[in-house]
Amino acid sequence: MGFKRFGASWNSNTPLVVLGVLYGAVLLASWSPDTLHLMMPGSLEEGLKGGFNPQFFPTLGSVMALFSRPFTAASFLLHVAAINLIAARSAYLDGLVSRVPTAHSILLSAVVGPLGLLCHQLTKGTYSLLAALTGKDLRPAARPVAEKSGSGTITIMPYE
């Protein structure tokens, strides 16, 4: 029963929507009148005077000032959590379709999202390379995932 709930939550967009709404609320709460100036100091007029005079590059002091605010730091952490969740979900769902192990990629995605996706692509590539070299499909066998009810059974997986 627990695995069905886990799989259903990964197939659902609800966790992404909840995280997105929470991120938006915290980002809105973190905004203050000087936030834009701290992120992009300088002026457009100065930037257009006399050739290349780049403006709008944040300074270390302004970045430190922004992240010293609790709501700004919380919005950054939620931003990173959202990226990692999307990466882990992508690896999980692609692993179901391509029949490659994903536990290591999901774990890595939970910590450093994009590297988890890279690990997943390397895993898929390794399985493809081994299949080409040996002439055998070394991926784990597809196990049908079936949903049973009083009126019958529907097989959801594999997709083949």
C-alpha positions as CSV (number, residue, x, y, z in Angstrom):
1,M,0.0,0.0,0.0
2,G,2.8,2.4,0.8
3,F,4.5,2.0,-2.6
4,K,1.3,2.7,-4.4
5,R,1.0,6.0,-2.5
6,F,4.6,6.8,-3.2
7,G,4.2,6.1,-6.9
8,A,0.9,8.1,-7.1
9,S,2.5,11.1,-5.5
10,W,5.4,11.1,-7.9
11,N,3.0,10.9,-10.9
12,S,1.0,13.7,-9.5
13,N,1.7,17.4,-10.0
14,T,0.4,18.2,-6.5
15,P,3.8,18.3,-4.8
16,L,5.2,20.6,-7.5
17,V,2.2,22.9,-7.2
18,V,2.4,23.0,-3.4
19,L,6.1,23.8,-3.5
20,G,5.5,26.4,-6.2
21,V,2.8,28.2,-4.2
22,L,4.9,28.1,-1.0
23,Y,7.9,29.4,-2.9
24,G,5.8,32.3,-4.4
25,A,4.4,33.2,-0.9
26,V,7.8,33.2,0.7
27,L,9.3,35.2,-2.2
28,L,6.5,37.7,-2.0
29,A,7.1,38.0,1.8
30,S,10.8,38.5,1.2
31,W,10.4,41.4,-1.2
32,S,11.2,44.9,0.1
33,P,11.6,48.3,-1.6
34,D,15.3,47.9,-1.9
35,T,15.4,44.3,-3.1
36,L,15.7,45.2,-6.8
37,H,18.4,47.7,-6.1
38,L,20.4,45.2,-4.1
39,M,20.1,42.6,-6.9
40,M,20.9,45.0,-9.7
41,P,22.8,48.1,-8.5
42,G,23.6,50.9,-10.9
43,S,21.5,52.8,-13.4
44,L,20.6,52.5,-17.0
45,E,21.7,56.0,-17.8
46,E,25.2,55.4,-16.4
47,G,25.4,52.1,-18.3
48,L,24.7,53.7,-21.6
49,K,27.3,56.5,-21.2
50,G,30.6,56.3,-23.0
51,G,30.8,52.8,-24.5
52,F,30.8,49.6,-22.4
53,N,30.1,50.5,-18.8
54,P,28.3,47.5,-17.4
55,Q,25.8,48.1,-14.6
56,F,23.4,45.7,-12.8
57,F,26.1,43.3,-11.5
58,P,25.4,42.6,-7.8
59,T,28.2,43.2,-5.3
60,L,29.2,40.7,-2.6
61,G,27.9,43.2,0.0
62,S,24.4,43.3,-1.6
63,V,24.2,39.5,-1.9
64,M,25.2,39.3,1.8
65,A,22.6,41.9,2.7
66,L,19.9,39.9,0.8
67,F,20.7,36.6,2.3
68,S,20.9,37.9,5.8
69,R,17.1,38.4,5.6
70,P,15.3,35.2,6.8
71,F,12.6,35.2,4.1
72,T,15.1,35.7,1.3
73,A,17.2,32.8,2.5
74,A,14.0,30.7,2.8
75,S,13.0,31.6,-0.7
76,F,16.4,30.5,-2.0
77,L,16.2,27.2,-0.1
78,L,12.7,26.6,-1.6
79,H,14.0,27.5,-5.0
80,V,16.8,24.9,-4.7
81,A,14.4,22.3,-3.2
82,A,12.0,22.8,-6.2
83,I,14.9,22.3,-8.7
84,N,16.0,19.1,-6.9
85,L,12.4,17.8,-6.7
86,I,11.8,18.3,-10.4
87,A,15.1,16.7,-11.2
88,A,14.4,13.6,-9.0
89,R,10.9,13.3,-10.4
90,S,12.2,13.5,-13.9
91,A,14.7,10.7,-13.3
92,Y,12.1,8.6,-11.6
93,L,9.5,8.8,-14.3
94,D,12.1,8.3,-17.1
95,G,13.4,5.3,-15.3
96,L,10.0,3.7,-15.2
97,V,9.7,4.1,-19.0
98,S,13.3,3.1,-19.9
99,R,13.5,0.4,-17.2
100,V,16.8,1.4,-15.7
101,P,17.6,1.6,-12.0
102,T,17.0,5.1,-10.6
103,A,17.5,4.9,-6.8
104,H,21.0,6.3,-7.0
105,S,19.9,9.1,-9.4
106,I,17.0,10.1,-7.2
107,L,19.2,10.2,-4.1
108,L,21.8,12.3,-5.9
109,S,19.0,14.6,-7.3
110,A,17.7,15.2,-3.8
111,V,21.1,16.7,-2.9
112,V,22.4,18.2,-6.1
113,G,19.5,18.0,-8.6
114,P,21.2,18.5,-12.0
115,L,24.0,16.1,-11.2
116,G,21.3,13.5,-10.4
117,L,19.9,14.0,-13.9
118,L,23.4,13.6,-15.4
119,C,23.9,10.4,-13.4
120,H,20.6,9.1,-14.7
121,Q,21.6,9.8,-18.3
122,L,25.0,8.1,-17.7
123,T,23.1,5.1,-16.2
124,K,20.9,4.9,-19.3
125,G,24.0,5.3,-21.6
126,T,25.8,2.5,-19.7
127,Y,22.9,0.1,-20.1
128,S,22.7,1.0,-23.8
129,L,26.5,0.5,-24.3
130,L,26.4,-2.8,-22.4
131,A,23.5,-4.0,-24.5
132,A,25.4,-3.1,-27.7
133,L,28.6,-4.8,-26.5
134,T,27.0,-8.0,-25.2
135,G,24.0,-8.2,-27.5
136,K,21.8,-8.7,-24.4
137,D,19.2,-6.5,-22.8
138,L,20.7,-6.2,-19.3
139,R,17.9,-3.9,-17.9
140,P,15.8,-5.3,-15.1
141,A,12.8,-7.2,-16.4
142,A,9.6,-5.2,-16.7
143,R,7.2,-6.1,-14.0
144,P,3.6,-5.2,-14.8
145,V,2.0,-2.8,-12.4
146,A,-1.6,-3.6,-12.1
147,E,-4.5,-1.8,-10.4
148,K,-7.3,-4.1,-9.2
149,S,-10.8,-3.2,-8.4
150,G,-14.1,-5.0,-8.0
151,S,-14.9,-4.7,-11.8
152,G,-11.5,-5.9,-13.1
153,T,-7.8,-5.3,-13.4
154,I,-6.0,-2.7,-15.6
155,T,-2.3,-3.1,-16.3
156,I,-0.6,0.3,-16.1
157,M,3.0,-0.8,-16.8
158,P,5.1,-1.7,-18.8
159,Y,4.5,0.8,-21.6
160,E,5.7,-1.5,-24.3
